[in-house]
Amino acid sequence: MFRASLSRLTQQTSKAAANASAVAASNKGSQRNRVAILVTAAAVGAGTVLALTRRKEADEYALPHDVSPAQFWSPPTRTQMIEALKQSSPHSLRSDGSLDHAKSLLMPSHQAVGHSPIPEVEHAYHSPEENDGEGFDLLIVGAGATGAGVALDGATRGLKVAMVDREDFGGETSSKSTKLIHGGVRYLEKAVKQLDWEQYKMVKEALRERKTFLHIAPYLTSPLPILIPAYSWWLIPYYYAGTFLYDLIAGKQNMGNSYVVSRNKALEAFPMLRAHNLAGGVVYYDGQQNDTRMNIALVLSAIQHGAVAANHCEVVALNKSDKGRIIGARLRDQMTGDEFDIRAKGVVNATGPFCDAIRRMDEPTASEIVSPSSGVHVTFPGYFSPRGMGLLDPATSDGRVIFFLPWQGATIAGTTDVACKVEPHPLPGEKEIEWILDEVRNYLNTDVTVKRSDVLSAWSGLRPLVKDPSAHDTQSLVRNHMIHVSDSGLLTISGGKWTTYREMAEQTVDRAVEAFNLKPIRGCVTSQVRLIGSHSWSRTMYVRLLQEFGLDTDVAFHLSNSYGDRAWSVCSIAKPTGERYPLHGIRLDSQLPYIEAEVRYATRSEFAVKATDFIARRSRMSFLNTEATIEALPRIVDIMGEELDWSETRKQAEFSNAILFMASMGVDMTRVSELAKESLVKARTWKDHNSPRHLSPALSASPVMST
């Protein structure tokens, strides 16, 4: 009996304990569930906050006055720009708003009345009545990357800015770069090996600015992976250490992390690479751009924000006060020959390798500070490289580096580094071209034969290495850029490179504000202000263009990536082809994606007033294929003649001058001289009958759509 009672008691106790345990377990499970719910809620909340924060960061580029012009907006005409320069004031361009009502884009250039700076921007600047009689705040001489950058920086600060260039916008050095936006891995190597702090600072500055390009002009720039092949196993860790440091310096502005690839992966990424003794390689990221289209976007954006700009307008003298201070300049309109004076509180010399000529206008005995170097590049057909991978040879036969890059559907190789003289439109030397060909042959496999006839174009750009006139050691070159103000007030900015144009411009305007006692409305905002064409652009916009206008795919892609959201304006003036497909987009050449509407748009909205303005800078035809450009030239001249009301004599002169210009793009000088003697009447038949094109597999190869 006792045992039975004890057994029942034990069972009851065990059951109670089990129930207690179950309750405890249930409570613990509930507690865990509550914790899980709280953690999930916290994670969702944190994610929401992060998402909102990111959206806010993206929106920081949308300043109140950072707005897109209307679809049919076009800048004031060049005639109106010249008149504003003569008046030493931008007020005539926006005094009563009457210019806003004429849709210049939809009529020939010689009939157009341009628009004023768009109203959404105009409210941010000085009122038209505010004129102290001293003219512009700044006159910028030179409209390449640096000059256009200074104009945009000054205009967005609310300063009254004028800019002139004796050539076209970006007509010299700025159109003849390697097309890279980069910090410079070779500069970093030198900085480390030589313990050179200035080289290091230049790399760091460039890497910071590199990412800014993607924010302010996404349609003109893109990241590009570049392969460094290694033909010894020990070079792989050496290269990777350098690119890893490159990424580390870039920090959050990095475009992509570098990585090591095996031999097979290197050949897969770059099939044309020489396989013999290849150990592997390292891939790192830099940026690529369409340099002259970027230059035009800078100029148009500066004008949109109130600047006055004129190409083919030369400074012939600097005007000084009785006290010897520069108070303006005498200009010559090279299109008409008219000369006139312009008043300005400060003059900025941003003429790159030509800056010594302006400095001697200020002080005839000024010593030369430019030590020019020539960089030659050549263009190959697109099949010479994969579409999405570049190549860097870090150890050429003479110790220089050479890039081999896909660009605009073609392949460009360069550059050389040879001392030269300063001259307009320098010719690419045959010796330099052959050196590039030899280096390319060393890196490509035996299936790829590299011949001189494979060169579609070649050009030479002048790099303005400078000496600081204030330095005691006049032989030492400035590693980066140099800003100097003379005793009479000429501010010279020189040196540097495309990648750092924006920071150079910011520092230049900062110095000008101090030197000339200027009163800007705000500080620098150019790291946030998007360039014209960027506001409504997306990477798939070309699909919408294709669908709306019935364009060829490569044409739609080209227009989207050359004009951004302004491509809609180009397409709006494109004439029907008269074919079943494409519906719009009459090509200038069957092998290139350029269409006739681009010529009209260039004259109506981008200040193209010479045939060379279009073939070399509004489009990149002469850089991609010289033979195709020569064949299309008669039609280009005729379209520009319609737009600008040229006589037949003027058309013939434009045709001959453009042919002569092709010598600077690598066409044999003897052949250029012969073609320049041809009549335009006969040249119009080239496309149908007697084409001057030198036929070869290379010359008939067309750039195709890049991804």
Residue pairs with C-beta under 8 A, 6 or more apart in sequence:
60 528
61 215
61 216
61 528
61 529
61 530
63 525
63 528
63 529
64 124
65 120
65 121
65 123
65 124
65 156
65 305
66 525
66 528
66 529
66 530
67 118
67 120
67 121
67 535
68 532
68 535
68 536
68 565
69 115
69 118
69 304
69 532
70 118
71 568
71 569
71 572
72 103
72 104
72 105
72 106
72 569
72 572
73 105
73 115
73 118
73 304
74 103
74 104
74 105
74 112
74 114
74 115
74 604
74 605
75 114
75 115
75 300
75 303
75 304
75 605
75 607
76 84
76 93
76 99
76 114
76 115
76 116
76 303
77 104
77 109
77 112
77 113
77 114
78 310
78 311
78 335
78 607
78 609
80 92
80 93
80 99
80 113
80 114
81 93
81 308
81 309
81 310
82 310
82 313
82 333
82 338
83 92
84 90
84 91
84 92
84 93
84 162
84 308
85 162
85 164
85 308
85 310
85 313
85 331
85 340
85 342
86 340
86 342
88 135
88 136
88 162
88 328
88 341
88 342
88 343
88 344
89 131
89 135
89 136
89 160
90 136
90 160
90 162
90 306
90 307
90 308
91 128
91 131
93 99
93 114
93 116
93 117
93 308
94 116
94 117
94 122
94 128
94 306
95 128
97 116
97 119
99 113
99 114
99 115
99 116
100 115
100 116
100 119
102 112
102 113
102 114
102 115
104 112
104 113
104 114
104 115
104 604
104 605
105 569
105 572
105 573
105 601
105 604
105 605
106 572
106 573
107 604
108 604
108 642
108 643
108 644
108 645
109 603
109 604
109 643
109 644
110 643
110 644
110 645
112 604
116 122
117 125
117 303
117 304
117 305
117 306
118 304
121 304
121 305
121 306
122 306
124 158
124 521
125 158
125 305
125 306
125 521
126 158
126 160
126 521
133 343
134 327
134 343
134 344
134 345
135 160
135 328
135 342
135 343
135 344
135 345
136 160
136 161
136 162
136 308
136 342
136 343
136 344
136 345
137 154
137 159
137 160
137 161
137 344
137 345
137 346
137 516
137 518
138 150
138 154
138 159
138 160
138 161
138 162
138 344
138 345
138 346
138 347
138 348
138 509
138 512
138 516
138 518
139 162
139 163
139 164
139 328
139 329
139 342
139 344
139 346
139 347
139 348
140 147
140 150
140 151
140 154
140 161
140 162
140 163
140 164
140 347
140 348
140 350
141 147
141 163
141 164
141 165
141 315
141 329
141 347
141 348
141 349
141 350
141 351
141 358
142 163
142 165
142 349
142 350
142 351
142 352
142 354
142 355
143 151
143 163
143 164
143 165
143 169
143 170
143 295
143 299
143 309
143 311
144 165
144 169
144 170
144 171
144 172
144 173
144 174
144 295
144 350
144 351
144 352
145 170
145 174
145 291
145 294
145 295
145 298
145 498
145 501
146 174
146 350
146 352
146 493
146 494
146 496
146 501
146 504
146 505
146 508
147 163
147 165
147 348
147 350
147 351
148 163
148 169
148 170
148 295
148 298
148 299
148 302
148 501
149 298
149 501
149 502
149 504
149 505
149 526
150 163
150 348
150 350
150 493
150 505
150 508
150 509
151 161
151 163
151 298
151 299
151 302
151 307
151 309
152 298
152 301
152 302
152 305
152 307
152 505
152 526
152 529
153 502
153 505
153 506
153 508
153 509
153 524
153 526
154 161
154 307
154 509
154 512
154 520
155 161
155 302
155 305
155 306
155 307
156 305
156 522
156 524
156 525
156 526
156 529
157 509
157 520
157 521
157 522
157 523
157 524
157 525
158 520
158 521
158 522
159 509
159 518
159 520
160 306
161 302
161 306
161 307
161 308
162 307
162 308
162 309
162 342
162 344
163 299
163 302
163 307
163 308
163 309
163 310
164 309
164 310
164 311
164 313
164 314
164 315
164 331
165 171
165 310
165 311
165 312
165 313
166 312
166 313
166 314
166 315
166 334
167 311
167 312
167 424
168 311
168 312
168 608
168 610
168 612
168 613
168 616
168 617
169 295
169 296
169 299
169 309
169 311
169 607
169 617
170 291
170 292
170 295
170 296
170 617
171 311
171 616
171 617
172 352
172 353
172 354
172 424
172 425
172 461
172 462
173 352
173 353
173 461
173 462
173 463
173 464
174 291
174 292
174 295
174 352
174 498
175 291
175 292
175 295
175 461
175 616
175 617
176 291
176 375
176 377
176 459
176 460
176 461
176 462
177 291
177 461
177 497
177 498
178 375
178 377
178 403
178 405
178 412
178 414
178 415
179 288
179 289
179 290
179 291
179 405
179 407
179 412
180 224
180 286
180 287
180 288
180 289
180 403
180 405
180 499
181 209
181 210
181 213
181 221
181 286
181 287
181 288
181 289
181 498
181 499
182 206
182 210
182 286
182 287
182 499
183 203
183 204
183 206
183 207
183 210
183 246
183 249
183 250
183 286
183 499
184 202
184 203
184 206
185 242
185 243
185 246
185 284
185 392
185 394
186 394
186 401
187 199
187 202
187 203
188 199
188 200
188 203
188 242
188 245
188 246
188 249
189 242
190 196
190 199
191 197
191 199
191 200
191 203
192 242
192 245
196 479
198 479
198 480
199 479
201 480
202 479
202 480
202 500
203 246
203 249
204 249
205 480
205 500
205 503
206 497
206 499
206 500
207 246
207 249
207 250
207 253
207 254
208 250
208 253
208 503
209 499
209 500
209 501
209 502
209 503
210 250
210 253
210 255
210 286
210 287
210 499
211 250
211 253
211 254
211 255
212 502
212 527
213 220
213 221
213 287
213 289
213 499
214 221
214 222
214 223
214 255
214 287
215 527
215 528
215 530
216 526
216 527
216 528
216 529
216 530
216 531
216 534
217 289
217 294
217 297
217 530
217 531
217 533
217 534
217 564
218 534
218 537
219 533
219 534
219 537
219 560
219 561
219 562
219 563
219 564
220 289
220 290
220 293
220 294
220 297
220 531
220 533
220 561
220 562
220 564
221 287
221 288
221 289
221 294
222 287
222 288
223 255
223 256
223 285
223 286
223 287
223 288
224 285
224 286
224 287
224 288
224 388
224 389
224 390
224 405
224 406
225 256
225 269
225 283
225 284
225 285
225 388
225 389
225 390
226 283
226 284
226 285
226 286
226 389
226 390
226 391
226 392
226 403
226 405
227 261
227 266
227 269
227 270
227 273
227 281
227 282
227 283
227 389
227 390
227 391
227 392
228 239
228 243
228 281
228 282
228 283
228 284
228 391
228 392
228 394
229 266
229 270
229 273
229 278
229 280
229 281
229 391
229 393
229 443
230 236
230 239
230 278
230 279
230 280
230 281
230 282
231 277
231 278
231 279
232 279
233 279
233 280
235 279
236 260
236 279
236 280
236 281
236 282
239 281
239 282
239 394
240 258
240 260
240 282
243 258
243 282
243 284
244 258
246 258
246 284
247 254
247 257
247 258
247 284
254 285
255 285
255 286
255 287
256 284
256 285
257 285
258 282
258 283
258 284
258 285
259 282
259 283
260 280
260 281
260 282
260 283
261 269
261 280
261 281
261 282
261 283
262 280
263 275
263 278
263 279
263 280
265 280
266 273
266 278
266 280
266 281
267 273
267 275
267 278
269 283
269 386
269 389
270 385
270 386
270 389
270 391
271 386
272 384
272 385
272 386
272 444
272 445
272 447
272 448
273 391
273 443
273 444
273 445
274 442
274 443
274 444
274 445
274 446
275 445
283 389
286 390
287 499
288 390
288 405
288 407
289 498
290 408
290 561
290 562
290 620
291 498
292 616
292 617
292 618
292 620
293 562
293 563
293 620
294 498
294 531
295 617
296 606
296 617
296 618
297 531
297 532
297 533
297 564
298 531
299 309
299 607
300 531
300 532
300 605
300 606
301 529
301 531
301 532
302 309
303 309
304 532
305 529
309 607
310 333
310 607
311 607
311 609
311 613
312 333
312 334
312 335
312 609
312 610
313 331
313 332
313 333
313 334
314 331
314 332
314 334
315 329
315 330
315 331
315 358
315 361
316 329
316 330
316 331
316 332
316 339
317 329
317 330
317 361
318 326
318 328
318 329
318 330
318 347
318 358
318 361
318 362
318 490
319 326
319 327
319 328
319 329
319 330
319 341
319 343
320 326
320 327
320 488
321 327
324 487
324 488
325 488
325 489
326 346
326 347
326 362
326 488
326 489
326 490
327 343
327 344
327 345
328 341
328 342
328 343
328 344
328 347
329 341
329 342
329 344
329 347
330 339
330 340
330 341
330 342
331 339
331 340
331 341
331 342
332 338
332 339
333 339
333 340
335 609
345 516
345 517
345 518
346 489
346 491
346 512
346 515
346 516
346 518
347 489
347 490
347 491
348 491
348 492
348 493
348 508
348 512
349 355
349 358
349 359
349 490
349 491
349 492
349 493
349 494
350 493
350 494
350 508
351 357
351 358
351 494
352 462
352 464
352 494
353 370
353 372
353 422
353 462
353 463
353 464
354 422
355 369
355 370
355 464
355 466
355 492
355 494
356 366
356 368
356 369
356 370
356 422
358 490
358 492
359 366
359 369
359 486
359 490
359 492
360 366
362 486
362 488
362 490
363 486
363 488
366 469
366 486
367 469
367 474
369 466
369 467
369 468
369 469
369 482
369 492
369 494
370 422
370 464
370 465
370 466
370 467
370 494
371 419
371 465
371 466
371 467
371 477
372 419
372 420
372 421
372 422
372 462
372 463
372 464
372 465
373 417
373 418
373 419
373 420
373 462
373 463
373 465
374 416
374 417
374 418
374 419
374 420
374 426
374 429
374 432
374 460
374 461
374 462
374 463
375 414
375 415
375 416
375 417
375 460
375 461
375 462
375 463
376 414
376 415
376 416
376 418
376 428
376 429
376 432
376 433
376 436
376 458
376 459
376 460
377 412
377 413
377 414
377 415
377 428
377 436
377 458
377 459
377 461
378 412
378 413
378 414
378 428
378 433
378 436
378 437
378 455
378 457
378 458
378 666
379 410
379 411
379 412
379 455
379 456
379 457
379 458
379 623
379 624
379 625
380 410
380 411
380 412
380 413
380 440
380 450
380 454
380 455
380 456
380 698
381 410
381 411
381 454
381 456
381 697
381 698
381 701
381 703
382 406
382 409
382 410
382 411
382 701
382 702
382 703
382 704
383 411
383 701
384 404
384 411
384 444
384 448
384 454
385 391
385 404
385 405
385 406
385 411
386 406
387 406
387 706
387 707
388 406
388 706
388 707
389 406
390 403
390 404
390 405
390 406
391 403
391 404
391 405
391 443
392 401
392 402
392 403
392 404
393 401
393 402
393 403
393 404
393 439
393 442
393 443
394 401
395 401
396 402
396 439
397 438
397 439
397 442
398 435
400 416
400 417
402 413
402 414
402 415
402 436
402 439
402 440
403 412
403 413
403 414
403 415
404 411
404 412
404 413
404 440
404 443
405 411
405 412
405 413
406 706
407 706
408 620
408 623
408 624
408 703
408 706
409 554
409 593
409 624
409 702
409 703
409 704
409 705
409 706
410 456
410 624
410 625
410 703
413 436
413 439
413 440
414 436
415 461
416 432
416 435
416 436
417 463
418 429
418 432
420 426
420 460
420 462
422 462
425 661
425 664
426 460
426 462
426 664
427 460
427 663
427 664
427 669
428 458
428 459
428 460
428 664
428 666
429 460
432 460
433 452
433 455
433 458
433 666
434 452
437 450
437 451
437 452
437 455
440 450
441 450
444 450
451 698
453 694
453 696
453 698
453 699
454 696
454 698
455 666
455 698
456 624
456 625
456 626
456 627
456 698
456 699
456 701
457 622
457 623
457 624
457 625
457 626
457 665
457 666
458 665
458 666
459 623
459 664
459 665
459 666
460 664
464 494
464 495
465 477
465 478
465 495
466 477
466 478
466 481
466 482
466 494
466 495
467 474
467 475
467 476
467 477
467 478
467 482
468 476
468 478
468 482
468 484
469 484
470 484
478 495
480 495
480 496
480 500
481 493
481 494
481 495
481 496
481 500
481 504
482 492
482 493
482 494
482 495
483 491
483 492
483 493
483 507
483 508
483 511
484 491
484 492
485 491
485 492
485 511
485 515
486 492
489 515
489 516
491 508
491 511
491 512
491 515
491 516
493 504
493 508
496 504
502 526
502 527
505 526
506 524
506 526
509 520
509 524
510 524
512 518
513 520
532 564
532 566
533 563
533 564
533 565
533 566
533 567
534 564
534 565
535 565
536 564
536 565
537 560
537 564
537 565
541 560
541 565
541 567
542 553
542 556
542 557
542 559
542 560
542 561
542 567
543 556
545 551
545 556
545 559
545 560
545 567
545 568
545 571
546 552
546 553
546 556
548 571
549 556
549 571
549 574
549 583
549 584
549 585
550 581
550 582
550 583
550 584
550 585
551 559
551 571
551 582
551 583
551 584
551 585
552 582
552 585
552 593
553 705
554 593
554 704
554 705
555 582
555 585
555 587
555 593
555 595
557 593
557 705
557 706
558 593
558 594
558 705
559 567
559 570
559 571
559 593
559 595
559 598
560 567
563 569
563 570
563 601
566 605
569 601
569 605
570 595
570 597
570 598
570 601
571 584
571 585
571 597
573 597
573 600
573 601
573 604
574 584
574 585
574 586
574 595
574 596
574 597
575 584
575 586
575 596
575 597
576 583
576 584
577 583
577 584
577 585
577 586
584 597
585 595
585 597
586 595
586 596
586 597
587 593
587 594
587 595
587 596
588 594
588 595
588 596
588 598
588 599
588 621
588 632
588 635
588 636
589 621
589 625
589 628
589 629
589 631
589 632
590 702
591 625
591 628
591 700
591 701
591 702
591 703
592 621
592 624
592 625
592 628
592 632
592 702
592 703
593 703
593 705
594 619
594 621
594 632
596 635
596 639
598 614
598 618
598 619
599 608
599 614
599 636
599 639
599 640
599 643
600 639
600 643
602 608
602 613
602 614
602 618
602 619
603 609
603 640
603 643
603 644
604 643
606 618
607 613
608 614
608 617
608 618
608 640
609 644
610 654
610 657
610 658
611 633
611 636
611 637
611 640
611 654
611 655
611 657
611 658
612 657
612 658
612 661
614 621
614 636
614 640
615 621
615 622
615 629
615 633
615 636
615 658
615 661
616 622
616 623
616 661
616 665
621 628
621 629
621 632
622 629
622 661
622 662
622 665
623 665
624 703
625 699
625 702
625 703
626 662
626 665
626 666
626 667
627 692
627 693
627 694
627 699
628 693
628 699
629 662
629 665
630 659
630 662
630 667
630 675
630 692
630 693
631 686
631 687
631 691
631 692
631 693
632 687
633 655
633 658
633 659
633 683
634 655
634 680
634 683
634 684
634 686
634 687
635 684
635 687
637 651
637 654
637 655
637 658
637 680
638 651
638 684
640 646
640 654
641 650
641 651
641 654
646 654
648 680
651 680
652 679
652 680
655 680
655 683
656 676
656 677
659 672
659 675
659 676
659 678
660 672
660 673
660 676
662 672
663 669
663 672
675 692
686 692
693 699
